[in-house]
Amino acid sequence: MVILLTCTQLYSQNTYVFFGSFNWDKSTEGIYVYKLDTLSGKLSKITSVKGVVNPSFLTLSPNGKYLFACTESKTPNAGSVSSFEFKNEKLTFINTQKSGGENPVYVTVHQNGKWLINGNYTEGSVSVYPLSEDGAIQPAVQNFQFSEGSINKARQDRSHIHSTVFSPDFNYVFLPDLGADKIRAYQFNNGEKEPLEITEQPYQSVLGSGPRHFTFHPNGHFAYCIEELSGTVSAYTYENGKLESIQRINTHTDRYKKGFESSDVHISPDGHFLYASNRGKENNIAIFSILKDGRLKNVGYQKTFGKQLRVFDMDETGKFLIVANAFSGDAFVFKRDPNTGLLKRVGRKVKIEGVSSVKIKKY
């Protein structure tokens, strides 16, 4: 007997949402897993784990079997990166390694699942770890330390690496440095004992801008960096590890002239729209259409219904966008209009104390 599945049934396969948080106490819940109803946008809690402090940023292995978390310790040299197995709707702790600093804020995994790269904010350093087939993080094989700062003495006294992002072909790694106003580029040599090699002088951002998060267009020809301190997004053409600036545009409305806290940036899977989050006074997501030449055009704003949106994510179909509001401790689901790029809140608010990170994965 042949069973034919409708499009709705196929789309309703399990989609899970992973939340990290600032819990400040490992005896309390730190990482949460929800299931997303891809028809209604409703989130239902599946499980959670304790025993980890401040898992403030999460990422998943390409196959979705393993979850990796940063632990921001706020204590010198006490930060760590940890791994968990996700199986049968349960998270099981595997192991942890020192991050090489006190505040790791970003982790990324190579597409082959064999390497993990972590960025430490406070010290301005980057660590590279081999990954075992069972998801265990091996001791770091490289650690790069940067020191120079920039013109904003309150926020840029020294280097502050805020993200670690692979190029679309995974041959390069880009490291936005909020403290030095630079985007550092390294060549990635897969399978080598020292996989990262500096390729050239880092790209110099506008002084005082504070590069934070970085993303590539699905076509691989454009890249975008959100700049926290200036409330802007810089657009670049990209080819073989090199960036060429083509535009710089405000993420905030004209209502505000200072005190920007722009945070995260993502592009819809269809490549038509870019989303950039603003914290602080505005607490919204700026929505841009992406023109054929890679430049951006603002099409609107969506309030986040909370305070201090640290990270947001989109599901792989581009139908849903989920925000994590750290200060108000809540998460919201938005449905995305693929034609206009605009967002509409759906489902119910989810309360998670100190929620700071969100990742969506369909299984």
C-alpha positions in Angstrom: 0.0 0.0 0.0 1.3 3.4 -1.0 0.7 6.3 1.4 0.7 9.8 -0.1 1.6 12.7 2.3 0.0 16.1 1.7 2.2 19.2 1.7 0.8 20.1 5.1 1.7 16.7 6.6 5.3 17.0 5.2 5.7 20.5 6.6 4.4 19.4 10.0 7.5 17.2 10.7 9.0 18.0 14.0 10.6 21.4 14.3 12.5 22.0 17.5 13.5 25.3 19.1 16.5 25.5 21.5 16.8 28.4 23.9 19.8 29.4 25.9 19.7 31.7 28.9 21.5 33.7 31.6 20.5 31.5 34.6 23.4 32.5 36.9 23.0 29.3 38.8 23.7 25.8 37.5 21.1 24.3 39.8 18.4 26.0 37.8 17.3 25.4 34.2 19.7 26.8 31.6 18.8 25.3 28.2 15.3 24.7 27.0 13.8 22.7 24.1 10.4 23.5 22.6 8.5 22.0 19.7 7.2 24.5 17.1 3.7 23.8 15.7 4.4 24.8 12.1 0.7 25.5 11.4 -0.2 27.7 14.3 3.2 28.9 15.5 2.6 27.7 19.0 5.6 26.6 21.1 5.3 23.6 23.5 8.0 22.8 26.0 9.7 19.4 25.6 12.6 19.3 28.0 15.2 21.4 29.7 18.6 20.9 31.4 20.4 22.1 34.5 24.1 21.9 35.4 25.3 24.6 33.1 25.8 28.3 34.0 24.8 31.1 31.6 24.6 29.1 28.3 24.2 32.4 26.6 24.7 31.4 23.0 23.9 28.1 21.3 24.6 26.4 18.0 23.9 23.0 16.5 26.0 20.5 14.6 25.0 20.4 10.9 23.2 17.1 11.4 21.4 18.4 14.5 22.6 15.6 16.7 24.7 17.8 19.0 24.1 21.2 20.7 27.0 23.4 21.7 26.7 26.2 24.3 28.9 29.1 25.6 29.2 29.7 29.3 29.7 33.3 30.1 31.3 33.2 33.6 32.1 36.9 34.2 35.2 35.5 36.0 38.7 35.6 34.5 39.6 32.5 32.5 36.5 30.6 33.7 34.4 30.6 30.5 33.7 27.3 28.8 32.1 25.7 25.8 29.9 22.6 26.4 28.4 19.9 24.2 25.1 18.0 24.5 23.5 15.2 22.6 19.9 15.7 21.4 18.2 12.3 21.0 14.6 11.2 21.6 13.6 14.7 22.6 16.2 14.7 25.4 19.4 16.7 25.9 22.3 14.8 27.5 25.5 16.5 28.6 28.7 15.2 26.9 31.6 17.3 28.0 33.1 20.8 28.4 36.3 22.6 27.6 37.8 26.0 28.7 37.0 28.7 26.3 40.3 30.6 26.7 38.5 33.5 28.4 35.8 34.6 30.8 33.0 35.4 28.4 32.6 33.3 25.3 29.8 34.8 23.2 29.6 32.8 19.9 30.3 29.3 18.7 30.1 27.9 15.2 30.7 24.5 13.7 32.2 23.5 10.4 29.9 21.8 7.9 31.9 18.5 8.3 31.1 18.5 12.0 34.7 18.1 12.9 35.6 21.6 14.1 34.2 24.2 16.5 35.3 27.8 16.8 34.6 30.0 19.7 34.9 33.8 20.2 35.6 35.4 23.6 34.3 38.9 24.0 36.1 40.3 27.1 39.6 39.1 26.2 39.2 39.5 22.5 40.3 36.0 21.6 39.3 33.0 19.4 39.7 29.3 20.2 39.6 26.4 17.8 38.6 22.8 18.9 38.4 19.5 17.2 35.1 17.6 17.6 34.9 13.9 18.0 32.3 11.8 16.1 30.3 11.4 19.4 30.0 15.2 19.8 32.7 15.6 22.5 34.8 18.8 22.3 38.5 18.1 22.3 41.1 20.5 23.9 41.7 23.6 21.9 44.5 23.4 19.2 44.6 27.1 18.6 44.0 30.3 20.5 44.4 33.8 18.9 44.6 36.8 21.2 44.0 40.3 20.0 44.5 43.5 22.0 44.0 46.8 20.1 40.9 48.9 20.8 39.3 51.9 19.1 37.9 55.4 19.7 35.0 54.6 22.0 36.9 54.3 25.3 33.9 53.1 27.3 33.2 50.1 25.0 36.4 49.8 22.9 39.2 49.8 25.4 40.5 46.6 23.8 39.6 43.9 21.3 36.1 42.3 21.7 35.5 39.4 19.3 31.7 39.1 19.0 31.1 36.3 16.4 32.9 33.6 14.4 31.3 33.0 11.0 32.4 30.6 8.2 32.2 31.7 4.6 29.7 29.9 2.4 32.4 27.5 1.1 33.8 27.0 4.6 37.3 28.0 3.4 37.4 31.2 5.5 36.4 32.4 8.9 35.3 35.9 9.6 35.6 37.5 13.1 33.8 40.8 13.7 35.8 42.6 16.4 33.6 45.1 18.2 36.5 46.6 20.2 38.8 47.2 17.3 36.3 48.1 14.6 37.6 45.4 12.4 36.4 42.3 10.6 39.2 39.8 10.8 39.6 37.1 8.1 41.3 33.8 8.4 41.8 31.0 5.9 40.5 27.6 7.2 42.6 24.6 6.4 40.4 21.6 7.0 42.0 18.6 8.6 45.2 20.4 9.6 46.5 20.6 13.2 46.5 24.4 12.9 43.4 25.0 10.8 43.3 28.8 10.9 45.8 30.9 9.0 45.6 34.7 8.7 45.1 35.7 5.1 45.6 39.4 4.9 45.1 42.7 6.9 41.6 42.7 8.6 38.9 44.8 7.0 38.6 48.2 8.7 35.1 49.2 9.7 34.0 52.7 10.4 35.6 53.9 13.6 33.3 53.7 16.6 30.8 51.4 14.7 31.4 48.2 16.8 31.0 45.2 14.3 29.0 42.5 16.1 27.3 39.7 14.1 27.9 38.8 10.4 26.1 36.8 7.8 26.3 35.8 4.1 23.6 36.0 1.5 22.5 32.6 0.2 24.0 33.3 -3.2 27.4 33.6 -1.6 28.2 37.0 -3.3 27.2 39.4 -0.5 27.9 39.7 3.2 26.4 41.9 5.9 27.7 43.0 9.3 25.5 44.6 12.0 27.3 47.3 13.9 26.2 47.6 17.6 27.5 51.0 18.6 26.4 52.9 15.5 23.1 51.2 14.9 24.0 50.3 11.3 24.4 47.4 8.8 27.3 47.4 6.4 26.8 45.6 3.1 29.7 44.1 1.2 30.3 42.2 -2.0 32.2 39.0 -1.3 34.6 36.8 -3.3 37.3 34.3 -2.2 37.8 35.7 1.3 37.7 39.4 0.3 35.1 42.0 1.2 34.3 45.2 -0.7 32.0 47.8 0.9 28.9 48.8 -1.1 26.6 50.4 1.5 26.1 51.4 5.1 22.5 51.9 6.3 20.8 52.7 9.7 19.0 49.9 11.5 17.2 52.3 13.8 14.5 54.8 13.1 15.2 58.5 12.7 13.6 59.0 16.2 16.9 58.1 17.9 20.3 59.7 17.3 22.5 57.9 19.9 22.6 55.0 22.4 22.2 52.3 19.8 22.5 48.6 20.7 22.0 46.8 17.5 22.5 43.0 18.0 21.8 40.3 15.4 21.3 40.0 11.7 19.8 37.2 9.5 18.7 36.8 5.9 15.6 34.9 4.8 16.3 31.6 3.0 15.0 32.9 -0.3 17.5 35.8 -0.1 15.0 38.5 -0.6 15.0 40.1 2.9 17.4 41.0 5.7 16.4 41.4 9.3 18.4 43.4 11.9 17.6 43.7 15.6 17.8 46.8 17.8 17.9 46.7 21.6 18.0 49.5 24.1 15.5 52.2 23.4 13.8 50.8 20.4 13.5 47.0 20.9 12.5 46.2 17.3 13.6 44.4 14.2 14.4 46.5 11.1 13.3 44.8 7.9 15.1 45.4 4.6 14.5 44.2 1.1 17.7 43.1 -0.7 18.2 44.6 -4.1 19.9 42.7 -7.0 23.2 44.5 -6.4 23.2 43.5 -2.7 22.2 46.9 -1.3 19.4 47.2 1.2 16.1 49.1 1.2 14.2 49.6 4.4 10.6 48.3 4.3 9.5 48.5 7.9 10.0 47.7 11.6 8.5 45.1 13.9 8.5 45.6 17.7 9.6 42.6 19.7 7.1 42.9 22.6 10.0 42.7 25.1 13.3 44.2 26.2 16.8 43.6 25.0 16.5 41.3 22.0 19.9 39.6 22.0 19.4 37.0 19.3 16.7 35.8 16.9 16.5 33.0 14.4 14.5 31.9 11.4 13.4 28.3 10.5 14.9 26.8 7.4 11.7 27.4 5.3 11.6 31.1 6.2 8.0 30.9 7.5 8.8 31.7 11.1 11.1 34.1 13.0 11.6 33.7 16.8 13.0 36.4 19.1 14.7 36.0 22.5 14.2 39.1 24.8 16.8 38.7 27.5 15.8 41.5 29.9 12.0 40.9 29.9 12.6 37.1 29.8 10.3 36.2 27.0 10.2 34.7 23.5 7.8 35.4 20.7 7.1 33.7 17.4 6.4 35.7 14.2 5.1 34.5 10.9 6.9 36.0 7.9 5.1 37.2 4.8 7.4 35.9 2.0 6.2 38.6 -0.4 6.5 41.8 1.8 9.0 40.5 4.3 6.8 41.8 7.1 6.3 39.9 10.4 3.1 39.1 12.3 3.1 37.8 15.9 1.5 34.3 16.3 1.1 31.8 19.1 1.6 32.8 22.8 4.4 34.4 24.7 6.9 32.0 26.3 8.4 33.0 29.6 12.1 32.0 30.0 14.1 33.9 32.6 17.1 35.6 31.0 16.5 34.0 27.6 19.5 35.0 25.4 19.7 32.7 22.4 17.5 30.7 20.1 18.1 28.1 17.4 15.5 26.4 15.2 16.0 23.0 13.6 13.7 20.7 11.6 14.2 17.0 12.1 
